[in-house]
């Protein structure tokens, strides 16, 4: 079963790498143990010893849609 974590950002970012410090700060404040394993266009974040791939999404709401980071659990075989 694949798990997703969705985080609505307070600030707007042009690329996902710039958003990752805000994501890590938020998750740490929520009590998660997390760190960035890799950055770039497809960042990987380790949360409580589980790897998640990160992507940015925007919902169409009003003139300035909110940005959302979606963390998807990486499948392990």
C-alpha positions as CSV (number, residue, x, y, z in Angstrom):
1,X,0.0,0.0,0.0
2,X,1.4,3.3,-1.0
3,X,1.3,6.2,1.4
4,X,1.1,9.9,0.6
5,X,1.7,13.0,2.7
6,X,0.3,16.3,1.4
7,X,1.6,19.7,2.7
8,X,0.3,23.0,1.7
9,X,3.1,25.6,1.5
10,X,3.0,29.0,3.1
11,X,5.3,30.5,0.5
12,X,5.5,30.1,-3.3
13,X,8.5,28.5,-5.0
14,X,9.7,28.3,-8.6
15,X,11.2,24.8,-8.1
16,X,10.8,22.0,-5.6
17,X,14.4,22.1,-4.3
18,X,13.8,25.6,-2.9
19,X,10.6,24.4,-1.1
20,X,12.3,21.4,0.7
21,X,13.6,23.4,3.7
22,X,10.1,24.5,4.5
23,X,8.8,20.9,4.1
24,X,11.5,19.6,6.5
25,X,10.8,22.3,9.0
26,X,7.1,21.6,9.0
27,X,7.6,17.8,9.3
28,X,10.1,18.3,12.2
29,X,7.6,20.5,14.0
30,X,5.0,17.8,13.6
31,X,7.3,15.3,15.4
32,X,8.7,13.4,12.4
33,X,12.3,12.5,12.1
34,X,13.3,13.5,8.6
35,X,16.1,14.5,6.3
36,X,16.7,15.2,2.7
37,X,18.5,12.3,0.9
38,X,18.7,14.0,-2.5
39,X,17.7,17.3,-4.1
40,X,17.1,18.3,-7.7
41,X,14.0,17.9,-9.9
42,X,13.0,14.7,-8.0
43,X,13.9,15.1,-4.3
44,X,14.0,12.2,-2.0
45,X,13.1,12.7,1.7
46,X,13.5,10.1,4.5
47,X,10.7,10.4,7.0
48,X,10.9,8.0,10.0
49,X,13.3,5.8,8.1
50,X,11.0,5.5,5.1
51,X,11.9,7.1,1.7
52,X,9.5,9.4,0.0
53,X,9.7,11.0,-3.5
54,X,8.5,14.7,-3.6
55,X,6.6,16.5,-6.2
56,X,4.9,19.9,-6.3
57,X,1.3,20.4,-7.3
58,X,-1.0,23.4,-7.6
59,X,-4.8,23.3,-7.1
60,X,-6.8,25.6,-9.3
61,X,-8.4,27.9,-6.8
62,X,-8.7,31.6,-7.5
63,X,-6.1,33.8,-9.1
64,X,-3.2,32.4,-7.1
65,X,-3.5,28.7,-6.6
66,X,-1.9,27.2,-3.4
67,X,1.2,25.1,-3.9
68,X,1.1,21.6,-2.4
69,X,4.0,19.3,-1.8
70,X,3.1,15.6,-2.3
71,X,5.4,13.1,-0.7
72,X,4.8,9.6,-2.1
73,X,6.3,6.6,-0.4
74,X,8.9,4.9,-2.5
75,X,8.2,1.3,-3.4
76,X,10.6,-1.2,-2.1
77,X,10.9,-4.7,-3.6
